[in-house]
Amino acid sequence: RFENILDCWNPNLAKRLATIRLKTTADGHDISFVGFRAPGNEVLFVRNSGVHVWNPSSQLVERKIKFNAASFWPCVHGISPNGLTLLNVSEQGALLQTDLSNWKTERFGVAKPSAYVDTIASSPDGQLAAFATSRDGIFVWDIISKQPWLKWKKSNFGNPGWLAFSPDG
């Protein structure tokens, strides 16, 4: 069982600035992803129940997106390098793309249902995101145009596990 504790540190001072303990639930609503929302003063975290924002200064936590377990069970998550776009991919093959400046969320079908998504990677410029799935191969999503950029299915590479973009994209 996970602890469901978030700590916010200042690495320059090697000092803990804030800590929050979240209620652990029996239904698996543990923290599965943590990142910073632009401009960096809020911590974004994902639980199976949805996307939440924690302000370490005020200690306030607010759920911004509620997941419906019947239609969206999240697998992997990623934030663009600029901290303005959140991507969530579900076991059902759906992609949620959220603009973190206004919390507008759009849903897209990107993979076959039950195509477990193993990993997500963002390009350095934040315009592309790549997903590796257990059934569909590698899928590259254009964050700006909100449409597929590339789908590469090759039966002999197996499960790629991890993806990364080169520093020049």
Disulfide bonds with the S-S distance in Angstrom:
none
